C-alpha cells in the first residue's frame, strides 16, 4: 500500500512579511519575517552565497580543498575584484527573488527559506544552520 506523502508544514519563521530590495541605492535586501525578526543582506554577501548549481559546486570544491590543505604557510593574495552590485531584481512567484548582478551572474534564485537560513545574524546562525557555514 502506498501512502500519500503529506507535505511538511511551512516553517512560519521563514515567511516574509515585508521584502525590500534596494537596487538603486545598492544597500541590499531587507526582510521582515513573520516572527518579527529583521534580516539585512548586502549584495556582496548574497553573491557569495548564490544557491545556483554552478556556485554551489564551486563552494563545495573550495570547502573540500580547505579541509585537505591546512592553513600552513603564507596565504596567496587575492586578486582585486570590485564588489558585485545588483543590476536588477525580480520576484519569483511568492517564494523567492532573483537578482541580476553587475558581474553578469543571474542564475541564482534565492528562496525565502534559503534567505532565512543564511541570515548573517548570530541568532539565525545558531537556529537555522547545522553545519559550520
KELUM-487420 format. One record per residue: residue in one letter; chain; x, y, z of N, C-alpha, C in turn; residue number from 1. Coordinates in steps of 0.02 Angstrom, whole numbers. Atoms other than C-alpha are relative to their C-alpha. Layout:
% residues N
<vexse code="A" unit="A" n_u="X" n_v="Y" n_w="Z" ca_u="X" ca_v="Y" ca_w="Z" c_u="X" c_v="Y" c_w="Z" pos="NUM"/>
...
//
This chain:
% residues 133
<vexse code="X" unit="A" n_u="42" n_v="-59" n_w="0" ca_u="0" ca_v="0" ca_w="0" c_u="44" c_v="62" c_w="0" pos="1"/>
<vexse code="X" unit="A" n_u="-38" n_v="-62" n_w="4" ca_u="68" ca_v="171" ca_w="-48" c_u="-38" c_v="54" c_w="37" pos="2"/>
<vexse code="X" unit="A" n_u="31" n_v="-54" n_w="-37" ca_u="34" ca_v="310" ca_w="73" c_u="12" c_v="66" c_w="-36" pos="3"/>
<vexse code="X" unit="A" n_u="-9" n_v="-67" n_w="29" ca_u="6" ca_v="486" ca_w="11" c_u="51" c_v="38" c_w="42" pos="4"/>
<vexse code="X" unit="A" n_u="-50" n_v="-41" n_w="-35" ca_u="154" ca_v="595" ca_w="53" c_u="-33" c_v="65" c_w="22" pos="5"/>
<vexse code="X" unit="A" n_u="26" n_v="-63" n_w="-27" ca_u="99" ca_v="736" ca_w="164" c_u="54" c_v="53" c_w="-3" pos="6"/>
<vexse code="X" unit="A" n_u="-52" n_v="-52" n_w="1" ca_u="190" ca_v="898" ca_w="133" c_u="14" c_v="22" c_w="72" pos="7"/>
<vexse code="X" unit="A" n_u="-18" n_v="-23" n_w="-66" ca_u="285" ca_v="957" ca_w="283" c_u="-28" c_v="70" c_w="10" pos="8"/>
<vexse code="X" unit="A" n_u="29" n_v="-66" n_w="-12" ca_u="208" ca_v="1109" ca_w="366" c_u="54" c_v="54" c_w="-9" pos="9"/>
<vexse code="X" unit="A" n_u="-46" n_v="-55" n_w="11" ca_u="286" ca_v="1275" ca_w="320" c_u="25" c_v="29" c_w="66" pos="10"/>
<vexse code="X" unit="A" n_u="-29" n_v="-32" n_w="-59" ca_u="404" ca_v="1348" ca_w="449" c_u="-16" c_v="74" c_w="-5" pos="11"/>
<vexse code="X" unit="A" n_u="24" n_v="-70" n_w="5" ca_u="318" ca_v="1515" ca_w="480" c_u="55" c_v="51" c_w="14" pos="12"/>
<vexse code="X" unit="A" n_u="-55" n_v="-46" n_w="-11" ca_u="482" ca_v="1591" ca_w="539" c_u="34" c_v="19" c_w="-66" pos="13"/>
<vexse code="X" unit="A" n_u="-31" n_v="-13" n_w="65" ca_u="536" ca_v="1582" ca_w="356" c_u="-48" c_v="33" c_w="-49" pos="14"/>
<vexse code="X" unit="A" n_u="49" n_v="-35" n_w="42" ca_u="384" ca_v="1676" ca_w="291" c_u="12" c_v="75" c_w="6" pos="15"/>
<vexse code="X" unit="A" n_u="-12" n_v="-72" n_w="-5" ca_u="421" ca_v="1856" ca_w="246" c_u="-65" c_v="40" c_w="4" pos="16"/>
<vexse code="X" unit="A" n_u="56" n_v="-47" n_w="-3" ca_u="302" ca_v="1995" ca_w="293" c_u="13" c_v="59" c_w="-46" pos="17"/>
<vexse code="X" unit="A" n_u="-18" n_v="-57" n_w="40" ca_u="396" ca_v="2132" ca_w="202" c_u="69" c_v="-12" c_w="-31" pos="18"/>
<vexse code="X" unit="A" n_u="-64" n_v="9" n_w="36" ca_u="535" ca_v="2121" ca_w="71" c_u="15" c_v="65" c_w="-37" pos="19"/>
<vexse code="X" unit="A" n_u="-23" n_v="-61" n_w="33" ca_u="632" ca_v="2274" ca_w="13" c_u="67" c_v="-14" c_w="-33" pos="20"/>
<vexse code="X" unit="A" n_u="-62" n_v="9" n_w="37" ca_u="763" ca_v="2258" ca_w="-123" c_u="22" c_v="69" c_w="-23" pos="21"/>
<vexse code="X" unit="A" n_u="-24" n_v="-68" n_w="11" ca_u="867" ca_v="2416" ca_w="-133" c_u="52" c_v="1" c_w="-56" pos="22"/>
<vexse code="X" unit="A" n_u="-45" n_v="2" n_w="57" ca_u="942" ca_v="2406" ca_w="-309" c_u="30" c_v="69" c_w="-13" pos="23"/>
<vexse code="X" unit="A" n_u="-24" n_v="-68" n_w="16" ca_u="955" ca_v="2594" ca_w="-339" c_u="52" c_v="25" c_w="48" pos="24"/>
<vexse code="X" unit="A" n_u="-49" n_v="-23" n_w="-50" ca_u="1044" ca_v="2634" ca_w="-176" c_u="57" c_v="-49" c_w="8" pos="25"/>
<vexse code="X" unit="A" n_u="-53" n_v="51" n_w="-6" ca_u="1144" ca_v="2472" ca_w="-182" c_u="10" c_v="-27" c_w="69" pos="26"/>
<vexse code="X" unit="A" n_u="-11" n_v="20" n_w="-69" ca_u="1118" ca_v="2438" ca_w="2" c_u="-18" c_v="-73" c_w="14" pos="27"/>
<vexse code="X" unit="A" n_u="14" n_v="71" n_w="-10" ca_u="1050" ca_v="2261" ca_w="-18" c_u="-74" c_v="-15" c_w="7" pos="28"/>
<vexse code="X" unit="A" n_u="68" n_v="25" n_w="-9" ca_u="894" ca_v="2168" ca_w="35" c_u="-17" c_v="0" c_w="74" pos="29"/>
<vexse code="X" unit="A" n_u="25" n_v="0" n_w="-69" ca_u="794" ca_v="2195" ca_w="194" c_u="-65" c_v="-40" c_w="2" pos="30"/>
<vexse code="X" unit="A" n_u="60" n_v="41" n_w="-7" ca_u="666" ca_v="2067" ca_w="251" c_u="-22" c_v="1" c_w="72" pos="31"/>
<vexse code="X" unit="A" n_u="30" n_v="8" n_w="-65" ca_u="549" ca_v="2072" ca_w="399" c_u="-40" c_v="-65" c_w="-3" pos="32"/>
<vexse code="X" unit="A" n_u="31" n_v="67" n_w="0" ca_u="493" ca_v="1895" ca_w="443" c_u="-61" c_v="-1" c_w="45" pos="33"/>
<vexse code="X" unit="A" n_u="63" n_v="5" n_w="-37" ca_u="328" ca_v="1837" ca_w="517" c_u="10" c_v="-6" c_w="75" pos="34"/>
<vexse code="X" unit="A" n_u="-13" n_v="3" n_w="-72" ca_u="411" ca_v="1807" ca_w="686" c_u="27" c_v="66" c_w="28" pos="35"/>
<vexse code="X" unit="A" n_u="-22" n_v="-66" n_w="-21" ca_u="463" ca_v="1991" ca_w="693" c_u="75" c_v="12" c_w="-12" pos="36"/>
<vexse code="X" unit="A" n_u="-71" n_v="-8" n_w="12" ca_u="647" ca_v="1961" ca_w="652" c_u="11" c_v="40" c_w="-64" pos="37"/>
<vexse code="X" unit="A" n_u="-18" n_v="-38" n_w="59" ca_u="727" ca_v="2081" ca_w="528" c_u="70" c_v="-22" c_w="-23" pos="38"/>
<vexse code="X" unit="A" n_u="-64" n_v="20" n_w="29" ca_u="867" ca_v="2025" ca_w="412" c_u="23" c_v="51" c_w="-51" pos="39"/>
<vexse code="X" unit="A" n_u="-30" n_v="-42" n_w="53" ca_u="985" ca_v="2129" ca_w="305" c_u="53" c_v="-41" c_w="-35" pos="40"/>
<vexse code="X" unit="A" n_u="-49" n_v="35" n_w="42" ca_u="1085" ca_v="2053" ca_w="162" c_u="30" c_v="51" c_w="-48" pos="41"/>
<vexse code="X" unit="A" n_u="-28" n_v="-43" n_w="51" ca_u="1208" ca_v="2158" ca_w="66" c_u="10" c_v="-42" c_w="-63" pos="42"/>
<vexse code="X" unit="A" n_u="-3" n_v="36" n_w="64" ca_u="1225" ca_v="2113" ca_w="-118" c_u="63" c_v="-43" c_w="-6" pos="43"/>
<vexse code="X" unit="A" n_u="-62" n_v="39" n_w="2" ca_u="1405" ca_v="2055" ca_w="-98" c_u="-9" c_v="-66" c_w="38" pos="44"/>
<vexse code="X" unit="A" n_u="13" n_v="60" n_w="-39" ca_u="1351" ca_v="1931" ca_w="37" c_u="-45" c_v="-48" c_w="-40" pos="45"/>
<vexse code="X" unit="A" n_u="45" n_v="43" n_w="39" ca_u="1210" ca_v="1866" ca_w="-73" c_u="36" c_v="-31" c_w="-60" pos="46"/>
<vexse code="X" unit="A" n_u="-37" n_v="28" n_w="57" ca_u="1326" ca_v="1845" ca_w="-223" c_u="46" c_v="-56" c_w="24" pos="47"/>
<vexse code="X" unit="A" n_u="-43" n_v="52" n_w="-27" ca_u="1447" ca_v="1746" ca_w="-114" c_u="-38" c_v="-62" c_w="22" pos="48"/>
<vexse code="X" unit="A" n_u="42" n_v="56" n_w="-23" ca_u="1303" ca_v="1634" ca_w="-56" c_u="-51" c_v="-19" c_w="-53" pos="49"/>
<vexse code="X" unit="A" n_u="46" n_v="17" n_w="55" ca_u="1223" ca_v="1608" ca_w="-227" c_u="-17" c_v="-74" c_w="3" pos="50"/>
<vexse code="X" unit="A" n_u="20" n_v="70" n_w="-4" ca_u="1121" ca_v="1447" ca_w="-223" c_u="-3" c_v="-37" c_w="-66" pos="51"/>
<vexse code="X" unit="A" n_u="5" n_v="36" n_w="64" ca_u="1134" ca_v="1405" ca_w="-408" c_u="47" c_v="-59" c_w="-1" pos="52"/>
<vexse code="X" unit="A" n_u="-39" n_v="62" n_w="2" ca_u="1209" ca_v="1237" ca_w="-456" c_u="74" c_v="13" c_w="-11" pos="53"/>
<vexse code="X" unit="A" n_u="-70" n_v="-13" n_w="14" ca_u="1371" ca_v="1308" ca_w="-527" c_u="35" c_v="30" c_w="61" pos="54"/>
<vexse code="X" unit="A" n_u="-31" n_v="-31" n_w="-58" ca_u="1406" ca_v="1417" ca_w="-375" c_u="3" c_v="-48" c_w="59" pos="55"/>
<vexse code="X" unit="A" n_u="0" n_v="49" n_w="-55" ca_u="1356" ca_v="1281" ca_w="-251" c_u="56" c_v="-51" c_w="-10" pos="56"/>
<vexse code="X" unit="A" n_u="-53" n_v="48" n_w="15" ca_u="1476" ca_v="1160" ca_w="-337" c_u="68" c_v="31" c_w="14" pos="57"/>
<vexse code="X" unit="A" n_u="-63" n_v="-35" n_w="-12" ca_u="1616" ca_v="1289" ca_w="-331" c_u="12" c_v="9" c_w="75" pos="58"/>
<vexse code="X" unit="A" n_u="-7" n_v="-8" n_w="-72" ca_u="1583" ca_v="1324" ca_w="-145" c_u="18" c_v="-66" c_w="33" pos="59"/>
<vexse code="X" unit="A" n_u="-14" n_v="66" n_w="-28" ca_u="1585" ca_v="1137" ca_w="-108" c_u="73" c_v="-19" c_w="-13" pos="60"/>
<vexse code="X" unit="A" n_u="-69" n_v="15" n_w="17" ca_u="1751" ca_v="1115" ca_w="-200" c_u="49" c_v="40" c_w="42" pos="61"/>
<vexse code="X" unit="A" n_u="-44" n_v="-41" n_w="-42" ca_u="1830" ca_v="1260" ca_w="-106" c_u="3" c_v="-26" c_w="71" pos="62"/>
<vexse code="X" unit="A" n_u="2" n_v="27" n_w="-68" ca_u="1773" ca_v="1186" ca_w="60" c_u="40" c_v="-65" c_w="5" pos="63"/>
<vexse code="X" unit="A" n_u="-39" n_v="62" n_w="0" ca_u="1848" ca_v="1016" ca_w="14" c_u="74" c_v="13" c_w="-2" pos="64"/>
<vexse code="X" unit="A" n_u="-71" n_v="-17" n_w="4" ca_u="2014" ca_v="1094" ca_w="-33" c_u="24" c_v="28" c_w="66" pos="65"/>
<vexse code="X" unit="A" n_u="-19" n_v="-29" n_w="-65" ca_u="2017" ca_v="1193" ca_w="129" c_u="7" c_v="-53" c_w="53" pos="66"/>
<vexse code="X" unit="A" n_u="-5" n_v="54" n_w="-49" ca_u="1987" ca_v="1034" ca_w="229" c_u="62" c_v="-42" c_w="-11" pos="67"/>
<vexse code="X" unit="A" n_u="-59" n_v="40" n_w="15" ca_u="2127" ca_v="940" ca_w="140" c_u="65" c_v="37" c_w="11" pos="68"/>
<vexse code="X" unit="A" n_u="-61" n_v="-40" n_w="-5" ca_u="2253" ca_v="1082" ca_w="146" c_u="-4" c_v="45" c_w="61" pos="69"/>
<vexse code="X" unit="A" n_u="1" n_v="-44" n_w="-59" ca_u="2279" ca_v="1150" ca_w="321" c_u="35" c_v="66" c_w="-16" pos="70"/>
<vexse code="X" unit="A" n_u="-27" n_v="-67" n_w="12" ca_u="2319" ca_v="1334" ca_w="327" c_u="70" c_v="6" c_w="28" pos="71"/>
<vexse code="X" unit="A" n_u="-69" n_v="-7" n_w="-21" ca_u="2507" ca_v="1322" ca_w="339" c_u="37" c_v="39" c_w="-54" pos="72"/>
<vexse code="X" unit="A" n_u="-36" n_v="-42" n_w="48" ca_u="2620" ca_v="1449" ca_w="258" c_u="-40" c_v="61" c_w="-18" pos="73"/>
<vexse code="X" unit="A" n_u="34" n_v="-63" n_w="17" ca_u="2577" ca_v="1616" ca_w="184" c_u="-57" c_v="-13" c_w="-49" pos="74"/>
<vexse code="X" unit="A" n_u="58" n_v="5" n_w="44" ca_u="2409" ca_v="1635" ca_w="100" c_u="13" c_v="40" c_w="-63" pos="75"/>
<vexse code="X" unit="A" n_u="-7" n_v="-36" n_w="63" ca_u="2402" ca_v="1689" ca_w="-81" c_u="-41" c_v="64" c_w="4" pos="76"/>
<vexse code="X" unit="A" n_u="36" n_v="-63" n_w="0" ca_u="2350" ca_v="1868" ca_w="-105" c_u="-58" c_v="-5" c_w="-51" pos="77"/>
<vexse code="X" unit="A" n_u="57" n_v="3" n_w="46" ca_u="2176" ca_v="1881" ca_w="-181" c_u="7" c_v="52" c_w="-55" pos="78"/>
<vexse code="X" unit="A" n_u="3" n_v="-48" n_w="55" ca_u="2154" ca_v="1965" ca_w="-349" c_u="-57" c_v="48" c_w="15" pos="79"/>
<vexse code="X" unit="A" n_u="52" n_v="-49" n_w="-14" ca_u="2056" ca_v="2126" ca_w="-330" c_u="-56" c_v="-7" c_w="-50" pos="80"/>
<vexse code="X" unit="A" n_u="60" n_v="-1" n_w="41" ca_u="1880" ca_v="2114" ca_w="-396" c_u="-49" c_v="49" c_w="33" pos="81"/>
<vexse code="X" unit="A" n_u="48" n_v="-45" n_w="-32" ca_u="1752" ca_v="2251" ca_w="-370" c_u="-58" c_v="-41" c_w="28" pos="82"/>
<vexse code="X" unit="A" n_u="57" n_v="34" n_w="-30" ca_u="1609" ca_v="2201" ca_w="-257" c_u="-59" c_v="1" c_w="-48" pos="83"/>
<vexse code="X" unit="A" n_u="58" n_v="1" n_w="46" ca_u="1461" ca_v="2144" ca_w="-360" c_u="-59" c_v="38" c_w="31" pos="84"/>
<vexse code="X" unit="A" n_u="60" n_v="-36" n_w="-20" ca_u="1306" ca_v="2250" ca_w="-352" c_u="-58" c_v="-29" c_w="-40" pos="85"/>
<vexse code="X" unit="A" n_u="59" n_v="23" n_w="36" ca_u="1130" ca_v="2217" ca_w="-410" c_u="-15" c_v="47" c_w="-58" pos="86"/>
<vexse code="X" unit="A" n_u="22" n_v="-38" n_w="59" ca_u="1083" ca_v="2273" ca_w="-584" c_u="-76" c_v="5" c_w="1" pos="87"/>
<vexse code="X" unit="A" n_u="73" n_v="2" n_w="-5" ca_u="902" ca_v="2220" ca_w="-557" c_u="-19" c_v="-59" c_w="44" pos="88"/>
<vexse code="X" unit="A" n_u="26" n_v="56" n_w="-40" ca_u="794" ca_v="2104" ca_w="-453" c_u="-74" c_v="-8" c_w="-18" pos="89"/>
<vexse code="X" unit="A" n_u="70" n_v="14" n_w="16" ca_u="627" ca_v="2020" ca_w="-480" c_u="-26" c_v="-56" c_w="44" pos="90"/>
<vexse code="X" unit="A" n_u="29" n_v="55" n_w="-40" ca_u="507" ca_v="1911" ca_w="-381" c_u="-5" c_v="-63" c_w="-43" pos="91"/>
<vexse code="X" unit="A" n_u="13" n_v="64" n_w="32" ca_u="494" ca_v="1727" ca_w="-423" c_u="-59" c_v="-30" c_w="37" pos="92"/>
<vexse code="X" unit="A" n_u="61" n_v="22" n_w="-33" ca_u="316" ca_v="1681" ca_w="-383" c_u="-7" c_v="34" c_w="68" pos="93"/>
<vexse code="X" unit="A" n_u="8" n_v="-25" n_w="-68" ca_u="277" ca_v="1701" ca_w="-199" c_u="54" c_v="-27" c_w="46" pos="94"/>
<vexse code="X" unit="A" n_u="-47" n_v="37" n_w="-43" ca_u="429" ca_v="1604" ca_w="-139" c_u="73" c_v="22" c_w="-5" pos="95"/>
<vexse code="X" unit="A" n_u="-71" n_v="-14" n_w="9" ca_u="591" ca_v="1686" ca_w="-199" c_u="10" c_v="67" c_w="-35" pos="96"/>
<vexse code="X" unit="A" n_u="-20" n_v="-57" n_w="41" ca_u="685" ca_v="1830" ca_w="-278" c_u="60" c_v="-21" c_w="-42" pos="97"/>
<vexse code="X" unit="A" n_u="-56" n_v="13" n_w="46" ca_u="806" ca_v="1827" ca_w="-424" c_u="36" c_v="66" c_w="-9" pos="98"/>
<vexse code="X" unit="A" n_u="-40" n_v="-61" n_w="5" ca_u="948" ca_v="1952" ca_w="-431" c_u="47" c_v="-5" c_w="-59" pos="99"/>
<vexse code="X" unit="A" n_u="-48" n_v="-4" n_w="55" ca_u="1045" ca_v="2003" ca_w="-586" c_u="57" c_v="45" c_w="24" pos="100"/>
<vexse code="X" unit="A" n_u="-58" n_v="-36" n_w="-27" ca_u="1220" ca_v="2055" ca_w="-530" c_u="41" c_v="34" c_w="-55" pos="101"/>
<vexse code="X" unit="A" n_u="-42" n_v="-38" n_w="47" ca_u="1341" ca_v="2177" ca_w="-611" c_u="58" c_v="-42" c_w="-27" pos="102"/>
<vexse code="X" unit="A" n_u="-53" n_v="43" n_w="27" ca_u="1467" ca_v="2035" ca_w="-635" c_u="-27" c_v="-47" c_w="-54" pos="103"/>
<vexse code="X" unit="A" n_u="31" n_v="39" n_w="53" ca_u="1346" ca_v="1958" ca_w="-761" c_u="-36" c_v="-62" c_w="25" pos="104"/>
<vexse code="X" unit="A" n_u="32" n_v="60" n_w="-27" ca_u="1283" ca_v="1820" ca_w="-645" c_u="-74" c_v="15" c_w="14" pos="105"/>
<vexse code="X" unit="A" n_u="72" n_v="-11" n_w="-10" ca_u="1094" ca_v="1799" ca_w="-642" c_u="-39" c_v="-65" c_w="8" pos="106"/>
<vexse code="X" unit="A" n_u="36" n_v="63" n_w="-3" ca_u="1053" ca_v="1615" ca_w="-618" c_u="-22" c_v="-21" c_w="70" pos="107"/>
<vexse code="X" unit="A" n_u="20" n_v="18" n_w="-68" ca_u="1030" ca_v="1612" ca_w="-429" c_u="-70" c_v="22" c_w="16" pos="108"/>
<vexse code="X" unit="A" n_u="67" n_v="-17" n_w="-25" ca_u="854" ca_v="1604" ca_w="-362" c_u="2" c_v="-10" c_w="75" pos="109"/>
<vexse code="X" unit="A" n_u="-5" n_v="0" n_w="-72" ca_u="851" ca_v="1649" ca_w="-178" c_u="-69" c_v="-10" c_w="31" pos="110"/>
<vexse code="X" unit="A" n_u="64" n_v="12" n_w="-32" ca_u="703" ca_v="1564" ca_w="-95" c_u="0" c_v="33" c_w="69" pos="111"/>
<vexse code="X" unit="A" n_u="4" n_v="-31" n_w="-66" ca_u="640" ca_v="1643" ca_w="65" c_u="24" c_v="-49" c_w="54" pos="112"/>
<vexse code="X" unit="A" n_u="-27" n_v="50" n_w="-47" ca_u="678" ca_v="1479" ca_w="157" c_u="76" c_v="6" c_w="3" pos="113"/>
<vexse code="X" unit="A" n_u="-73" n_v="-4" n_w="4" ca_u="859" ca_v="1491" ca_w="98" c_u="25" c_v="65" c_w="31" pos="114"/>
<vexse code="X" unit="A" n_u="-22" n_v="-63" n_w="-27" ca_u="873" ca_v="1675" ca_w="141" c_u="-2" c_v="1" c_w="76" pos="115"/>
<vexse code="X" unit="A" n_u="3" n_v="1" n_w="-74" ca_u="816" ca_v="1646" ca_w="320" c_u="55" c_v="-44" c_w="28" pos="116"/>
<vexse code="X" unit="A" n_u="-53" n_v="45" n_w="-24" ca_u="939" ca_v="1502" ca_w="336" c_u="69" c_v="31" c_w="-5" pos="117"/>
<vexse code="X" unit="A" n_u="-66" n_v="-32" n_w="6" ca_u="1085" ca_v="1611" ca_w="278" c_u="2" c_v="69" c_w="30" pos="118"/>
<vexse code="X" unit="A" n_u="0" n_v="-66" n_w="-33" ca_u="1035" ca_v="1765" ca_w="378" c_u="66" c_v="6" c_w="39" pos="119"/>
<vexse code="X" unit="A" n_u="-66" n_v="-5" n_w="-31" ca_u="1203" ca_v="1831" ca_w="438" c_u="1" c_v="14" c_w="75" pos="120"/>
<vexse code="X" unit="A" n_u="-2" n_v="-15" n_w="-72" ca_u="1149" ca_v="1869" ca_w="616" c_u="15" c_v="-63" c_w="41" pos="121"/>
<vexse code="X" unit="A" n_u="-19" n_v="56" n_w="-43" ca_u="1212" ca_v="1761" ca_w="759" c_u="-60" c_v="-44" c_w="21" pos="122"/>
<vexse code="X" unit="A" n_u="58" n_v="38" n_w="-22" ca_u="1037" ca_v="1710" ca_w="816" c_u="-23" c_v="-48" c_w="-54" pos="123"/>
<vexse code="X" unit="A" n_u="22" n_v="44" n_w="55" ca_u="989" ca_v="1640" ca_w="645" c_u="53" c_v="-53" c_w="-14" pos="124"/>
<vexse code="X" unit="A" n_u="-52" n_v="50" n_w="11" ca_u="1157" ca_v="1554" ca_w="627" c_u="-8" c_v="-57" c_w="51" pos="125"/>
<vexse code="X" unit="A" n_u="10" n_v="52" n_w="-51" ca_u="1125" ca_v="1462" ca_w="790" c_u="-64" c_v="-40" c_w="-12" pos="126"/>
<vexse code="X" unit="A" n_u="66" n_v="32" n_w="7" ca_u="943" ca_v="1425" ca_w="750" c_u="-9" c_v="-41" c_w="-64" pos="127"/>
<vexse code="X" unit="A" n_u="15" n_v="31" n_w="64" ca_u="948" ca_v="1377" ca_w="566" c_u="58" c_v="-38" c_w="-32" pos="128"/>
<vexse code="X" unit="A" n_u="-57" n_v="33" n_w="32" ca_u="1123" ca_v="1317" ca_w="523" c_u="23" c_v="-59" c_w="41" pos="129"/>
<vexse code="X" unit="A" n_u="-23" n_v="60" n_w="-34" ca_u="1176" ca_v="1142" ca_w="564" c_u="73" c_v="-14" c_w="-13" pos="130"/>
<vexse code="X" unit="A" n_u="-71" n_v="10" n_w="14" ca_u="1349" ca_v="1149" ca_w="484" c_u="38" c_v="63" c_w="19" pos="131"/>
<vexse code="X" unit="A" n_u="-42" n_v="-57" n_w="-19" ca_u="1491" ca_v="1272" ca_w="504" c_u="8" c_v="48" c_w="-57" pos="132"/>
<vexse code="X" unit="A" n_u="-3" n_v="-49" n_w="55" ca_u="1447" ca_v="1396" ca_w="365" c_u="41" c_v="59" c_w="19" pos="133"/>
//
